[in-house]
Amino acid sequence: MENIKVKRCFTTLLIMILSSPLFAFTGPTVTLQTMTLNNPFPLPFQVNVTFSEPVAGFFPASVMVTNGSVVSMTGNSCQPNYVLTVQPTGEGSVTIFIPADAAVSVTTGEPNQVSSLLTIPSAIAGHPSVTLQTATLRNPFPLPFQVNVTFSEAVVGLATAGINVTNGSVASITGSSSGQANYVLTIQPTAIGLVTVAIPAGSVVSLSTGASNLASNLLTIPGLSPHQRPASNFDLQRWSLTLPLPLGSQNNAISIGQATLNGTPGANNGYTNAPYFFTDPVSGAMNMFAPLNGGTTPDSEFSRCELYEILPGPSAYWTLSTFASNSLSASLLVSQVAPAQNRVIIGQLHDKGNTDSLGHTASNSPLLKLYYDRAAFDPNNSICNGCIYAQIRKTPAQSSFLKIVNLAKNTPLNTIFRYNVTLLRDGTLIITINNLSTVIKLNTSSDNTIGWGAQQLYFKAGVYNQETGSSNTQGGAASFFSLQVAHT
């Protein structure tokens, strides 16, 4: 798919060049920026790349890094903005720049100009550095959220008075004790909108040397607006929506296409239909609800309110060989589950059930189903009390789910958590709940009886019941505070 996009870009720029009478252009400029003040080794950090115009052909291998490497890049071909994740390989300064000819203008075909040199200095000897991170991608007002604080060494003196928060306050600080390097802040937003968190220089001192800390990065948590429709708060350009309507119907649930779902850019006229799909009037979250008597799709007897991924282009789907990395991430809370099964599917990695070149058929059951379950015990009879687990199908030819992976427990209803599902080209499947990851290896063979190489894949996110009923008030409900899909 990425190659198709690049070809389209080059087709466009070739037409533009041939139609120009002058053939005299200035290549795009490029700017690098980061909020990371000091090398956070061994933690990765992000760098924003901004070209002065849309470009094509920009890849991680084009970025020059000393004392580190680019481990991932987000952003689409034919766009001006990208985000690099840089992994330092040691202490000391990290430098980054983008050389000339790393990409070309979509409009003119001219190669980019060299960027400035971005330098992330090493921490000053004897002075602790500090990094702030959070799994919360959007301000969940009025609910609190957590921020992980990592000092480069054990420190003493961390207190609420030494932490700067805008549009919120520090409700609590947890850590093993004073004299540790790792702490967790609970931040209570005070209003809808942007929240920032920072620890200024001189807030703590090193346990071993008494030297004061350097300033932290500025952590920014954007706000959701309760006055905006879902597509104005979230990037839904690559999604369509299945609704549990008409109520009581079978096999003909309504599908909302991308154009209707997103509306006119900037006009806040995307699709909304309370109580099934709408913006929470307090937090701005994207609320989704599927009643038990909701309409169903032809391939299921259970109702759903679920977004499903559709890529731009003729195929709409992707395979293991299309991209190096494919990921779905969300932060959400589940507020309601159906009463009998006590569970709801909140994310899926689905396939189209393609027949392979050998004639082997495939089930169109998902490769992966991600469940929230409020029952006392999970399917493995382990104590649950609100848990998240995954069911995984080992091969496309098998319709049964042969592997159940427990990911998190003790997560009651109305508790915000984050999930991430990443599938790499080599078949590595990484499932992360909050900060805990499980890695599973899938076979990449194009033989459906062995592996997943022949399958067209796509992500789903929302609420999908696992039982039927006559109620229009019982069923699965969730509030999404962030939702992102990425292919690189």
For each residue, the residues with C-beta under 8 A, 3 or more apart:
1: 4 5 311 313 315 318 322 323 487
2: 5 6 77 322 323 487
3: 6 7
4: 1 7 8 313 314
5: 1 2 8 9 76 77 78 312 313
6: 2 3 9 10 56 57 77
7: 3 4 10 11
8: 4 5 11 12 78
9: 5 6 12 13 54 56 57 77 78 106
10: 6 7 13 14 56 57 104
11: 7 8 14 15
12: 8 9 15 16 78 106
13: 9 10 16 17 56 104 105 106 107 108 109
14: 10 11 17 18 109
15: 11 12 18 19
16: 12 13 19 20 107 108 109
17: 13 14 20 23 108 109
18: 14 15
19: 15 16
20: 16 17 23 108
21:
22:
23: 17 20
24:
25: 105 108 109 110
26: 110 113
27: 100 104 105 108 110 111 112 113
28: 51 52 53 55 80 103 105 110 112 113
29: 51 52 112 113 115
30: 49 50 51 52 98 102 103 112 113 114 115
31: 49 50 115 116
32: 47 48 49 50 96 97 98 115 116 118
33: 47 48 50 118
34: 45 46 47 48 118 120
35: 46 217 218 220
36: 39 40 45 46 120 131 217
37: 120 121 214 215 216 217
38: 120 121 122 123 124 129 214
39: 36 67 88 91 92 93 94 120 121 122 123 129
40: 36 43 44 45 88 129 131 150 217
41: 88 89 90 91
42: 88
43: 40 88 131 133 150
44: 40 71 85 86 87 88
45: 34 36 40 85 86 88 120 131 217
46: 34 35 36 83 84 85 86
47: 32 33 34 83 84 86 96 118
48: 32 33 34 81 82 83 84
49: 30 31 32 58 75 81 82 83 84 98
50: 30 31 32 33 80 81
51: 28 29 30 54 55 58 80 81 103 112
52: 28 29 30 80
53: 28 80 105 106 107
54: 9 51 78 79 80 105 106 107
55: 28 51 58 78 79 80 103 104 105 106 112
56: 6 9 10 13 77 78 103 104 106
57: 6 9 10 77 102 103 104
58: 49 51 55 62 75 77 82 102 103
59: 62 73
60: 63 70 72 73 84 488
61:
62: 58 59 98 99 102 103
63: 60 70 84 96 97 98 102
64: 96 97 98 99
65: 68 69 70 86 94 95 96
66: 93 94 95
67: 39 88 89 90 92 93 94 95
68: 65 86 87 88 89 94 96
69: 65 86 87 89
70: 60 63 65 73 84 85 86 87
71: 44 85 86 87
72: 60 84 85 325 488
73: 59 60 70 82 83 84 85 488
74: 82 83 486 488
75: 49 58 79 81 82 83 488
76: 5 79
77: 2 5 6 9 56 57 58
78: 5 8 9 12 54 55 56 106
79: 54 55 75 76 82
80: 28 50 51 52 53 54 55
81: 48 49 50 51 75
82: 48 49 58 73 74 75 79
83: 46 47 48 49 73 74 75
84: 46 47 48 49 60 63 70 72 73 96
85: 44 45 46 70 71 72 73
86: 44 45 46 47 65 68 69 70 71 94 96
87: 44 68 69 70 71
88: 39 40 41 42 43 44 45 67 68 91 94
89: 41 67 68 69
90: 41 67
91: 39 41 88 122 123
92: 39 67 122
93: 39 66 67 119 120 121 122
94: 39 65 66 67 68 86 88 119 120
95: 65 66 67 117 118 119 120
96: 32 47 63 64 65 68 84 86 117 118 120
97: 32 63 64 114 115 116 117 118
98: 30 32 49 62 63 64 102 112 114 115
99: 62 64 102 114 115
100: 27 111 112 113 114
101: 111 112
102: 30 57 58 62 63 98 99 111 112
103: 28 30 51 55 56 57 58 62 111 112
104: 10 13 27 55 56 57 109 110 111 112
105: 13 25 27 28 53 54 55 108 109 110 111 112
106: 9 12 13 53 54 55 56 78
107: 13 16 53 54
108: 13 16 17 20 25 27 105
109: 13 14 16 17 25 104 105
110: 25 26 27 28 104 105
111: 27 100 101 102 103 104 105
112: 27 28 29 30 51 55 98 100 101 102 103 104 105 115
113: 26 27 28 29 30 100
114: 30 97 98 99 100
115: 29 30 31 32 97 98 99 112 118
116: 31 32 97
117: 95 96 97
118: 32 33 34 47 95 96 97 115
119: 93 94 95
120: 34 36 37 38 39 45 93 94 95 96
121: 37 38 39 93
122: 38 39 91 92 93
123: 38 39 91 127 128 129 152 214
124: 38 127 214
125:
126: 206 209 211
127: 123 124 206 211 212 213 214
128: 123 151 152 153 155 204 206 211 213 214
129: 38 39 40 123 151 152 213 214
130: 149 150 151 152 199 204 213 214 215 216
131: 36 40 43 45 149 150 216 217
132: 147 148 149 197 198 199 216 217 219
133: 43 147 148 150 219
134: 145 146 147 148 197 219 221
135: 146 331 418 434 435
136: 139 140 145 146 221 331 416 418 481 482
137: 221 222 329 331 418 481 482 484
138: 221 222 223 224 233 284 285 331 481 482
139: 136 145 167 189 192 193 194 195 221 222 223 224 481
140: 136 143 144 145 189 283 285 331 416 481
141: 189 190 191 192 193 223 282 283 284
142: 189 282 283
143: 140 189 283 333 416
144: 140 171 186 187 188 189
145: 134 136 139 140 186 187 189 221 416
146: 134 135 136 184 185 186 187
147: 132 133 134 184 185 187 197 219
148: 132 133 134 182 183 184 185 435
149: 130 131 132 158 182 183 184 185 199 216
150: 40 43 130 131 133 181 182
151: 128 129 130 154 155 181 182 183 204 213
152: 123 128 129 130 181
153: 128 181 206 207 208
154: 151 179 180 181 206 207 208
155: 128 151 158 179 180 181 204 205 206 207 213
156: 178 179 204 205 207
157: 162 178 203 204 205
158: 149 155 162 163 173 175 178 183 199 203 204
159: 162 163 173 203
160: 163 169 170 173
161:
162: 157 158 159 199 200 203 204
163: 158 159 160 170 185 197 198 199 203
164: 196 197 198 199 200
165: 168 169 170 187 195 196 197
166: 194 195 196
167: 139 189 190 191 193 194 195 196 223
168: 165 187 188 189 190 195 197
169: 160 165 187 188 190
170: 160 163 165 173 185 186 187 188
171: 144 186 187 188
172: 185 186
173: 158 159 160 170 183 184 185 186
174: 183 184 186
175: 158 178 180 182 183 184
176: 180 182
177: 180
178: 156 157 158 175
179: 154 155 156 207
180: 154 155 175 176 177 183
181: 150 151 152 153 154 155
182: 148 149 150 151 175 176
183: 148 149 151 158 173 174 175 180
184: 146 147 148 149 173 174 175
185: 146 147 148 149 163 170 172 173 197
186: 144 145 146 170 171 172 173 174
187: 144 145 146 147 165 168 169 170 171 195 197
188: 144 168 169 170 171
189: 139 140 141 142 143 144 145 167 168 192 195
190: 141 167 168 169
191: 141 167
192: 139 141 189 223 224 225 226 283 284
193: 139 141 167 223
194: 139 166 167 220 221 222 223
195: 139 165 166 167 168 187 189 220 221 223
196: 164 165 166 167 218 219 220 221
197: 132 134 147 163 164 165 168 185 187 218 219 221
198: 132 163 164 215 216 217 218 219
199: 130 132 149 158 162 163 164 203 204 213 215 216
200: 162 164 203 215 216
201: 212 213 214 215
202: 212 213
203: 157 158 159 162 163 199 200 212 213
204: 128 130 151 155 156 157 158 162 199 212 213
205: 155 156 157 210 211 212 213
206: 126 127 128 153 154 155 209 210 211 212 213
207: 153 154 155 156 179
208: 153 154
209: 126 206
210: 205 206
211: 126 127 128 205 206
212: 127 201 202 203 204 205 206
213: 127 128 129 130 151 155 199 201 202 203 204 205 206 216
214: 37 38 123 124 127 128 129 130 201
215: 37 130 198 199 200 201
216: 37 130 131 132 149 198 199 200 213 219
217: 35 36 37 40 45 131 132 198
218: 35 196 197 198
219: 132 133 134 147 196 197 198 216
220: 35 194 195 196
221: 134 136 137 138 139 145 194 195 196 197
222: 137 138 139 194
223: 138 139 141 167 192 193 194 195 284
224: 138 139 192 228 233 279 283 284 285 481
225: 192 228 232 233 279 284
226: 192 279 280 281 282 283 284
227: 279
228: 224 225 232 233 268 279 284
229: 232 233 263 268 269 270 271 272 278 279
230: 233 234 236 270 271 272 277 278 279 286
231: 234 236 261 262 263 270 271
232: 225 228 229 268 270
233: 138 224 225 228 229 230 279 284 286
234: 230 231 286 480 482 483
235: 238 483 484
236: 230 231 239 258 261 262 270 307 483
237: 258 262
238: 235 258 309 310 311 312 485
239: 236 258 261 307 308 309 310 485
240: 255 256 257 258 261 307 308 310
241: 255 256 261 271 277 305 306 307 308
242: 253 254 255 256 297 304 305 306 307 308 462
243: 253 254 255 256 273 276 277 294 295 305
244: 247 253 276 289 290 291 294 295 296 303 304 305 475
245: 249 253 254 273 276 294 295
246: 249 252 254 295
247: 244 291 293 294 295 472
248: 293 295
249: 245 246 252 253 295 296
250: 295 296 301
251: 296 297 298
252: 246 249 295 298
253: 242 243 244 245 249 294 295 296 297 303 304
254: 242 243 245 246 295
255: 240 241 242 243
256: 240 241 242 243 260 261 271
257: 240 260 261
258: 236 237 238 239 240 261 262 310
259: 262
260: 256 257 263 270 271
261: 231 236 239 240 241 256 257 258 270 271
262: 231 236 237 258 259 265 270 271
263: 229 231 260 267 268 269 270 271
264: 267 269
265: 262
266:
267: 263 264
268: 228 229 232 263
269: 229 263 264
270: 229 230 231 232 236 260 261 262 263
271: 229 230 231 241 256 260 261 262 263 277
272: 229 230 277 278 279
273: 243 245 276 277 278
274: 277 278 287
275: 278 287 289
276: 243 244 245 273 288 289 290 294 305
277: 230 241 243 271 272 273 274 286 287 288 289 305
278: 229 230 272 273 274 275 287
279: 224 225 226 227 228 229 230 233 272 284 285 286 287
280: 226 283 284 285 286 287 479
281: 226
282: 141 142 226
283: 140 141 142 143 192 224 226 280 479 481
284: 138 141 192 223 224 225 226 228 233 279 280
285: 138 140 224 279 280 332 479 480 481
286: 230 233 234 277 279 280 479 480 481 483
287: 274 275 277 278 279 280 477 478 479 480
288: 276 277 305 306 462 463 477 478 479 480
289: 244 275 276 277 305 336 463 475 476 477
290: 244 276 294 303 304 305 306 462 463 464 465 475 476 477
291: 244 247 294 303 471 472 473 474 475
292: 303 338 465 467 468 469 470 471 472 474 475
293: 247 248 303 468 469 470 471 472
294: 243 244 245 247 253 276 290 291 303 304 305 465 472 475
295: 243 244 245 246 247 248 249 250 252 253 254 303
296: 244 249 250 251 253 300 301 302 303 304
297: 242 251 253 300 304
298: 251 252
299: 364
300: 296 297 304 464
301: 250 296 468
302: 296 464 465 466 467 468
303: 244 253 290 291 292 293 294 295 296 464 465 468 475
304: 242 244 253 290 294 296 297 300 345 462 463 464 465
305: 241 242 243 244 276 277 288 289 290 294 462 463 476
306: 241 242 288 290 348 460 461 462 463 464
307: 236 239 240 241 242 460 461 462 483
308: 239 240 241 242 350 458 459 460
309: 238 239 328 458 459 460 485
310: 238 239 240 258 316 317 458
311: 1 238 315 316 317 318 458 487
312: 5 238
313: 1 4 5 316
314: 4
315: 1 311 318 456
316: 310 311 313 458
317: 310 311 352 456 457 458
318: 1 311 315 322 323 326 456 457 458 487
319: 322 453 454 455 456 457
320: 423 425 427 444 452 453 455 457
321: 425 453
322: 1 2 318 319 326 487
323: 1 2 318 326 425 487 488
324: 424 425 488
325: 72 422 423 424 425 486 487 488
326: 318 322 323 422 423 424 457 459 486 487
327: 420 421 422 423 484 485 486 487
328: 309 347 349 420 421 459 461 484 485
329: 137 418 419 420 421 482 483 484 485 486
330: 346 347 418 419 461 480 482 483 484
331: 135 136 137 138 140 416 417 418 480 481 482
332: 285 346 416 417 418 419 478 479 480 481
333: 143 413 414 415 416 417 478 479 481
334: 337 344 346 372 374 413 414 463 476 477 478
335: 413 414 477 478 479
336: 289 413 474 475 476 477
337: 334 341 342 343 344 372 373 374 413 476
338: 292 341 342 343 344 465 466 467 469 474 475 476
339: 342 474
340: 467 469
341: 337 338 465 466 467
342: 337 338 339 373 374 375
343: 337 338 371 372 373 374 375 466
344: 334 337 338 371 372 463 464 465 466 476 478
345: 304 348 369 370 371 463 464 466 476
346: 330 332 334 370 371 372 388 419 461 462 463 464 478
347: 328 330 369 370 419 421 459 460 461
348: 306 345 366 368 369 370 459 460 461 464
349: 328 366 367 368 421 423 457 458 459 460
350: 308 364 366 367 457 458 459 460
351: 354 362 364 366 367 396 452 455 456 457 458
352: 317 364 455 456 457 458
353: 361 362 363 364 365 396 455
354: 351 362 396 448 454 455 456
355: 359 360 361 362 448 454
356: 359 360 362 446 447 448 454
357: 446 454
358: 447 448
359: 355 356
360: 355 356 397 447 448 449
361: 353 355 397 448
362: 351 353 354 355 356 396 397 448 454 455
363: 353 393 396 397 398 399
364: 299 350 351 352 353
365: 353 393 399 401
366: 348 349 350 351 369 393 460
367: 349 350 351 392 393 396 442 452 455 457
368: 348 349 390 391 392 393 421 429 431
369: 345 347 348 366 390 391 401
370: 345 346 347 348 388 389 390 419 421 431
371: 343 344 345 346 388 389 390 391
372: 334 337 343 344 346 386 387 388 411 478
373: 337 342 343 378 384 386 387 388 389
374: 334 337 342 343 384 385 386 412 413
375: 342 343 378 384
376: 383 384 385
377: 381 382 383 384
378: 373 375 381 382 384 387 389 404 406 409
379: 389 404
380: 404 406
381: 377 378
382: 377 378 406 409
383: 376 377 409
384: 373 374 375 376 377 378 387 409
385: 374 376 409 410 412
386: 372 373 374 409 410 411 412 413 415
387: 372 373 378 384 406 407 408 409 410 411
388: 346 370 371 372 373 407 408 411 417 419 433
389: 370 371 373 378 379 404 405 406 407
390: 368 369 370 371 404 405 407 431 438
391: 368 369 371 401 403 404 405
392: 367 368 401 402 403 404 405 429 440
393: 363 365 366 367 368 396 398 399 400 401 402
394: 398 402 403 442
395: 398 443 448 449 450 451 452
396: 351 353 354 362 363 367 393 448 452 454 455
397: 360 361 362 363 448 449
398: 363 393 394 395 402
399: 363 365 393
400: 393
401: 365 369 391 392 393 404
402: 392 393 394 398
403: 391 392 394 440
404: 378 379 380 389 390 391 392 401
405: 389 390 391 392 431 438 440
406: 378 380 382 387 389 409
407: 387 388 389 390 419 431 433 436 438
408: 387 388 411 417 433 434 436
409: 378 382 383 384 385 386 387 406
410: 385 386 387
411: 372 386 387 388 408 415 417
412: 374 385 386 415
413: 333 334 335 336 337 374 386
414: 333 334 335
415: 333 386 411 412
416: 136 140 143 145 331 332 333 481
417: 331 332 333 388 408 411 433 434
418: 135 136 137 329 330 331 332 432 433 434 482
419: 329 330 332 346 347 370 388 407 431 432 433
420: 327 328 329 430 431 432
421: 327 328 329 347 349 368 370 429 430 431 432 459
422: 325 326 327 429 430 431 432
423: 320 325 326 327 349 427 428 429 430 442 457
424: 324 325 326 427 428 429 430
425: 320 321 323 324 325 444
426: 444
427: 320 423 424 441 442 443 444 451 452
428: 423 424 439 440 441 442
429: 368 392 421 422 423 424 439 440 441 442
430: 420 421 422 423 424 437 438 439 440
431: 368 370 390 405 407 419 420 421 422 437 438 440
432: 418 419 420 421 422 435 436 437 438
433: 388 407 408 417 418 419 436
434: 135 408 417 418
435: 135 148 432
436: 407 408 432 433
437: 430 431 432
438: 390 405 407 430 431 432
439: 428 429 430
440: 392 403 405 428 429 430 431
441: 427 428 429
442: 367 394 423 427 428 429 451 452
443: 395 427 450 451 452
444: 320 425 426 427 451 452 453
445: 450 451 452 453
446: 356 357 451 453 454
447: 356 358 360 450 451 453 454
448: 354 355 356 358 360 361 362 395 396 397 451 454 455
449: 360 395 397
450: 395 443 445 447
451: 395 427 442 443 444 445 446 447 448
452: 320 351 367 395 396 427 442 443 444 445 455 457
453: 319 320 321 444 445 446 447
454: 319 354 355 356 357 362 396 446 447 448
455: 319 320 351 352 353 354 362 367 396 448 452
456: 315 317 318 319 351 352 354
457: 317 318 319 320 326 349 350 351 352 367 423 452
458: 308 309 310 311 316 317 318 349 350 351 352
459: 308 309 326 328 347 348 349 350 421 485
460: 306 307 308 309 347 348 349 350 366 464
461: 306 307 328 330 346 347 348 480 483
462: 242 288 290 304 305 306 307 346 478
463: 288 289 290 304 305 306 334 344 345 346 475 476 477 478
464: 290 300 302 303 304 306 344 345 346 348 460 476
465: 290 292 294 302 303 304 338 341 344 468 475 476
466: 302 338 341 343 344 345
467: 292 302 338 340 341
468: 292 293 301 302 303 465
469: 292 293 338 340 474 475
470: 292 293
471: 291 292 293 474 475
472: 247 291 292 293 294
473: 291
474: 291 292 336 338 339 469 471
475: 244 289 290 291 292 294 303 336 338 463 465 469 471
476: 289 290 305 334 336 337 338 344 345 463 464 465
477: 287 288 289 290 334 335 336 463
478: 287 288 332 333 334 335 344 346 372 462 463
479: 280 283 285 286 287 288 332 333 335
480: 234 285 286 287 288 330 331 332 461 483
481: 136 137 138 139 140 224 283 285 286 331 332 333 416
482: 136 137 138 234 329 330 331 418
483: 234 235 236 286 307 329 330 461 480
484: 137 235 327 328 329 330
485: 238 239 309 327 328 329 459
486: 74 325 326 327 329
487: 1 2 311 318 322 323 325 326 327
488: 60 72 73 74 75 323 324 325
